[in-house]
Amino acid sequence: MKLHYLNGYIQNIYLAEYADKLLLLDGCCRADIAMIENFIVKELKRSMSDLALIVVTHMHPDHAGAANILRKKYGCKVAAANVPGQWYSGIDGKLMHLTDMLLTLWVAGRQKKAKKYIYYSSSLTPDYYLVDQAILPGFEDWQVHFTQGHTDRDISLHHKASEQIYVADLMVKVRGAFIPPYPVFYPNRYIESLKKIKALNVESVLLAHGAKVQLTEQQWQQLIAIAPTKPATHWRSVKTKLKRVLLNQ
């Protein structure tokens, strides 16, 4: 297995290459599709039909935005956590979906990147529903770990042979420090997820925002110590402000 690192629209992309197949560790952003196609066809000299599986670690725009489109174009399979329902369900869900896409564009602007069309479906029906501790279908060297907290369906992917794990948005590296992501919808689950990954004692942690890192014991402890104890979400803040405005009218 050879792991390739690509600089996506607002996140890192990890593509695992095998002699007979390719694995995309996350669903990326819609704006990343052309770059992924170019890398596979022109850089790797592979057919897009070699892309066998895309894992969607959670439903945010930079982790699920390309999955449905790539599946429709090339017939690859999609895997995601076996969690009931859709993340973006109901009226609140639709509004949160729009808010998350606007936040993605804001982050892109902060990174001095041009605005791009990033709309994607708010729903996902995967080909494979993954349970905690499952082995990835067709990629037996990767194991799934539920690492919920950021949302209700986050997963991490552990490659035991190389002692590294892709944790998506479990943490973010900012100015050399490791901090919790924003938002954190389920703080208790989030803290348990941190402890779970720490206990694996992997050599390297692959971040969606911060690349490949090695955390010391002190850094793990600091991250756990600053983890939120109450939900910290932009959507919660928006709804609270809206309620205050309506009540004060």
Disulfide bonds with the S-S distance in Angstrom:
none
